[in-house]
Amino acid sequence: MRVSSSPSRPRRPTIHDVARVAGVSRGTVSRVLNGGHHVSQEAADAVNAAIRTTGYVVNRHARSLITGRSGSVAFLLTEPQERFFEDPNFNVLLRGCTAALATHDIPLLLMIAGTRTEQRRITRYVTAGHVDGVLLVSSHTGDPVADQLVRAGIPVVACGKPMFPAVRGARLGYVAADDRDGAREMVRHLVASGRRRIGTVTGPLDTPGGVERLAGYREELAGSGLPVDDALVATGDYSRSSGAAATADLLARCPDLDALFVASDLMAQGALSTLSRAGRRVPQDVAVGGFDDSSAALAARPELTTIRQPWDRISAEMVRVLLAQMDGESAAAVILPTELVHRESA
C-alpha cells in the first residue's frame, strides 16, 4: 500500500529573505526592526516594503532574548473591574492607547487591579520584566503601585497629575487634561446664564480629577463674587449611582439650588434622574453641566452641556511619553486644554 506523504508546511520568511528583497544587509533590517536608528529613510522604506512583500513576521521571543525587552506595554487600571465596564472613559482611553501603540507594532496588555492583593500581584508581574512600560490609569492617593514601579525603574506614565509625593515631578511622567481650567470654564458658563446657587458633585477627593475640578469650581465662584458654600458641595465616586445620591443630598440641604456642576458625565446622568424624580426641570429650574464629553453626555436626557477632554490626544501623548522613557529619556509632563461643549442641559 502506498502512503502519500503530507505536503510540507510552507517555510516562513526570515530576516535574510527581507534583506535579500530589500537589497540591504541583515544588520540594516535588524536596525529597522529595532527602531530605525542610524538607518537612512531610503533603506528603511526598502526594508518595510520587503516586509510587506515577503510577509515576514517578527519573532518576538527571539527579539526579547536579544534586546532584553518583552515588546509589550501594560494598561494598568487601579479600579474595580465593574468600573471598567461602566465608565466609558476607560474604554475610550484603552482604544486610543492600543491604536497609538499599534503603529509601533507593540501590543497592549489590559491589567485591572482594584484591590491591594491584585495590585501586589500585578506589581510583581511587571517588575519581573514581563512588560516594558506601564500606562497607569485612575490611581488614588495611597495606591502603592506608582511608587513601587518607579522605584523599580519601570517606565510609567500616569493619566492625570500624580498625587504621590514620593514620585511627583520628573520621576513620574503624566498626561492630563486641564481639569481645573475646565471646571472654571463650566462654572463661568453657569454664572453667565444667571445662576447664583451653583452646587457641585465632585469626583473622589483622593484622585487628581476630583481635587482639581473642585478647586476650579471654588476659584471661579470666588472670582465671580459668589459665596463658596460647603453646603453646595457633595462627593461622588464617578459612578452613576453616586451622582444620583450626591444630588439628593444637595437638594435636601439646598432646595434653592439652581445649577449643578457635576465632575463626570456618568455622575451627571445620575444627577438628572434625581432631579427628574424631585420634579425639577432641566435646564429651566436647575442647569446641569458635566465633564468628559463621553458617550454618557449624548445618552443623557436632556443631552449634557459638558467639558470635553481630548481623549485622542491624551492617549497619543501617553504613548509618546512612555516610548520616550523606554528609550532612555527623562519622564515628561503634558497638560492639554479642555473645551466647553454646549448642549441642552445648561
C-alpha positions in Angstrom: 0.0 0.0 0.0 1.4 3.4 -1.0 1.3 6.0 1.7 1.2 9.5 0.4 3.3 12.0 2.3 1.6 15.1 3.7 2.5 18.3 2.0 5.3 20.1 3.7 4.5 23.3 5.6 5.5 26.4 3.7 8.7 27.9 5.0 8.3 31.1 7.0 10.1 34.1 5.6 13.2 35.1 7.6 15.1 38.3 8.1 17.6 37.1 5.5 14.7 37.0 2.9 13.8 40.5 3.8 17.4 41.7 3.4 17.7 40.0 0.0 14.4 41.5 -1.3 15.3 44.9 0.1 18.8 44.8 -1.2 20.4 45.7 2.1 22.4 43.9 4.8 20.8 41.8 7.6 22.1 44.3 10.1 20.2 47.1 8.4 17.0 45.1 8.6 17.7 44.4 12.3 18.2 48.1 13.0 14.9 49.0 11.2 13.0 46.3 13.3 14.5 47.8 16.5 13.6 51.4 15.9 15.3 52.5 12.8 18.3 54.2 14.4 21.2 55.0 12.1 19.3 53.9 9.0 18.6 56.2 6.0 15.0 56.8 5.1 15.6 55.2 1.7 16.8 52.0 3.3 14.0 52.0 5.9 11.4 52.3 3.1 13.0 49.4 1.2 13.0 47.2 4.3 9.4 48.0 5.2 8.4 47.3 1.5 10.2 44.0 1.7 8.5 43.0 4.9 5.1 43.5 3.2 6.2 41.6 0.1 7.6 38.6 1.9 5.0 38.5 4.7 7.8 38.4 7.3 6.5 38.4 10.9 8.8 39.4 13.8 9.7 36.6 16.2 9.1 38.5 19.4 10.5 35.8 21.6 13.8 35.8 19.8 13.9 39.6 19.8 13.3 39.7 23.5 16.2 37.4 24.1 18.5 39.8 22.2 17.1 43.2 23.4 16.1 42.2 27.0 12.7 43.7 26.3 9.3 42.0 26.4 8.0 44.0 23.4 4.7 44.9 25.2 3.2 47.6 27.4 0.6 47.4 30.2 -2.5 49.5 30.5 -3.0 49.3 34.3 -6.3 50.4 35.8 -6.4 50.6 39.6 -10.2 50.4 39.9 -12.6 47.5 40.5 -13.4 45.5 37.3 -17.1 46.7 37.2 -15.9 50.3 36.9 -14.0 49.4 33.7 -17.3 48.3 32.1 -19.5 51.1 33.5 -17.3 54.1 32.8 -17.0 54.8 29.0 -13.8 56.9 29.5 -11.7 53.9 30.3 -12.7 52.2 27.1 -12.1 55.2 25.0 -8.6 55.7 26.6 -7.8 52.0 26.1 -8.8 52.0 22.4 -6.7 55.2 21.8 -3.6 53.8 23.5 -4.0 50.5 21.7 -4.2 52.3 18.3 -1.2 54.5 19.1 1.0 51.5 20.1 -0.2 49.5 17.1 1.7 52.0 14.8 4.9 50.8 16.6 3.8 47.1 16.5 3.6 47.0 20.3 0.8 45.0 21.9 -1.0 46.5 24.9 -2.0 44.3 27.9 -5.0 45.3 29.9 -4.5 44.8 33.7 -7.1 45.7 36.3 -6.0 45.9 40.0 -8.8 47.2 42.1 -7.7 45.6 45.4 -4.4 45.7 47.3 -3.9 41.9 46.6 -4.4 42.5 42.9 -2.0 45.4 43.0 0.7 43.4 44.7 0.3 40.6 42.3 0.5 42.8 39.2 3.4 44.8 40.6 5.4 41.6 41.0 4.5 40.6 37.4 5.5 43.9 35.9 8.8 44.3 37.9 9.7 40.8 36.8 10.2 42.2 33.3 7.0 40.9 31.6 6.2 44.4 30.2 8.5 47.3 29.1 6.4 50.1 30.5 3.1 51.0 32.2 0.3 53.3 31.3 -1.2 54.0 34.7 -4.9 55.0 34.9 -7.1 56.2 37.7 -4.7 55.9 40.7 -5.8 57.1 44.1 -3.9 58.6 47.0 -2.3 55.8 48.9 -2.1 53.4 46.0 1.4 51.9 46.2 1.6 50.9 42.6 3.2 54.0 41.0 5.8 54.4 43.7 6.8 50.8 43.6 7.1 50.7 39.8 9.1 53.9 39.6 11.4 52.7 42.3 11.9 49.5 40.4 13.0 51.5 37.3 9.9 50.7 35.2 8.9 53.5 32.8 5.5 54.7 33.9 3.2 57.4 32.6 0.1 58.3 34.6 -3.2 59.6 33.2 -3.8 62.8 35.3 -1.5 64.7 37.6 0.2 62.4 40.1 -0.9 62.6 43.7 2.1 60.7 45.1 4.6 62.9 46.8 7.3 60.2 46.6 7.1 60.1 42.8 5.9 63.6 42.0 7.7 65.7 39.3 10.2 64.4 36.8 10.3 60.9 38.3 6.8 60.1 37.2 5.6 61.2 33.7 2.0 62.1 33.2 -0.5 63.4 30.7 -3.6 65.3 31.9 -6.4 67.4 30.7 -6.5 70.8 32.4 -9.1 69.8 34.9 -9.0 73.0 36.9 -9.4 75.3 33.9 -12.2 73.1 32.6 -14.1 73.3 35.8 -13.7 77.1 35.9 -15.0 77.4 32.3 -18.1 75.4 33.2 -18.9 77.4 36.3 -18.2 80.6 34.4 -20.8 79.5 31.8 -23.4 78.7 34.6 -22.8 82.1 36.2 -23.1 83.9 32.8 -26.5 82.2 32.3 -27.8 83.9 35.5 -27.4 81.1 38.0 -26.4 82.0 41.6 -26.8 78.9 43.7 -24.4 76.6 42.0 -23.7 73.2 43.6 -21.2 70.6 42.6 -20.8 66.9 42.7 -17.1 66.2 42.9 -15.2 63.2 41.9 -13.3 61.2 44.6 -11.1 63.6 46.5 -8.2 61.2 46.5 -7.9 61.4 42.7 -6.3 64.2 40.6 -9.6 65.0 38.7 -11.6 65.1 42.0 -9.2 67.6 43.6 -8.5 69.8 40.5 -12.2 70.1 39.4 -13.3 71.1 42.9 -10.5 73.7 43.1 -11.6 75.2 39.8 -15.2 75.3 40.9 -14.3 77.2 44.1 -11.9 79.5 42.4 -14.5 80.6 39.7 -17.2 81.1 42.3 -14.9 83.3 44.4 -13.8 85.2 41.3 -17.4 85.8 40.3 -18.2 87.3 43.7 -20.5 84.4 44.7 -20.2 82.7 48.1 -18.2 79.5 48.3 -20.6 77.4 50.4 -19.6 73.9 51.6 -23.3 73.0 51.8 -23.3 73.1 48.0 -20.6 70.5 47.7 -21.2 66.8 47.7 -18.8 64.0 46.8 -19.3 61.1 44.3 -17.0 58.3 43.0 -17.6 58.8 39.3 -20.4 56.2 39.2 -23.9 57.0 38.0 -25.4 55.9 41.4 -23.1 58.2 43.3 -24.1 61.1 41.2 -27.8 60.4 42.0 -27.2 60.0 45.7 -25.0 63.2 46.0 -27.6 65.2 44.1 -30.3 64.0 46.5 -28.1 65.2 49.4 -27.6 68.6 47.8 -31.4 69.1 47.2 -32.1 68.2 50.8 -29.5 70.7 52.1 -30.0 73.4 49.5 -33.5 73.3 48.0 -32.9 76.7 46.3 -30.2 75.1 44.1 -30.4 76.5 40.6 -27.4 74.9 38.9 -25.1 71.9 39.3 -21.6 71.3 38.0 -21.0 67.5 38.1 -17.4 66.3 37.8 -18.2 63.5 35.3 -20.9 62.8 32.6 -21.7 59.5 34.2 -22.4 61.1 37.6 -24.4 63.8 35.8 -26.7 61.1 34.4 -27.4 60.1 38.0 -28.0 63.7 38.9 -30.5 64.1 36.1 -32.5 61.1 37.3 -32.6 62.6 40.8 -33.7 66.0 39.6 -36.4 64.4 37.5 -37.8 62.4 40.5 -37.8 65.6 42.5 -39.8 67.4 39.9 -37.0 69.8 38.9 -36.9 70.7 35.2 -33.5 70.8 33.4 -32.4 73.4 32.5 -35.4 75.6 33.5 -35.2 75.0 37.2 -31.7 73.6 37.5 -29.0 73.8 34.9 -26.6 70.9 34.8 -23.1 70.7 33.4 -20.9 67.6 33.2 -17.3 66.8 32.5 -15.6 64.5 29.9 -17.9 64.7 26.8 -18.2 60.9 26.9 -20.9 58.8 25.3 -22.9 59.3 28.6 -23.3 63.0 27.7 -25.1 62.2 24.5 -27.2 59.4 26.1 -28.4 61.8 28.8 -31.8 63.4 28.6 -31.6 66.3 28.1 -28.2 66.0 26.4 -25.4 67.3 28.6 -23.6 70.6 28.3 -20.1 69.4 29.3 -16.4 69.9 29.3 -14.6 67.9 26.6 -11.5 66.1 27.4 -9.3 65.5 24.3 -9.2 61.7 24.7 -7.4 61.0 21.4 -4.7 63.4 22.2 -4.4 62.2 25.8 -3.9 58.6 24.7 -1.5 59.5 21.9 0.6 61.7 24.3 0.7 59.0 27.0 2.1 56.5 24.5 4.6 59.1 23.1 5.9 60.0 26.6 6.1 56.3 27.6 8.0 55.3 24.5 10.4 58.1 25.0 11.0 56.9 28.6 11.6 53.4 27.3 14.2 54.8 25.0 16.0 56.4 28.0 14.6 59.9 28.0 13.5 61.6 31.2 9.9 61.5 32.3 7.8 64.4 30.9 4.6 66.1 31.9 1.9 67.2 29.4 -1.3 69.2 30.2 -3.8 69.5 27.4 -6.6 72.1 27.1 -10.3 71.2 27.5 -13.3 72.7 25.7 -16.8 73.7 26.7 -19.5 71.9 24.6 -22.9 73.5 24.6 -26.0 71.2 24.6 -29.4 71.2 26.2 -28.8 70.8 29.9 -27.3 74.2 30.6 
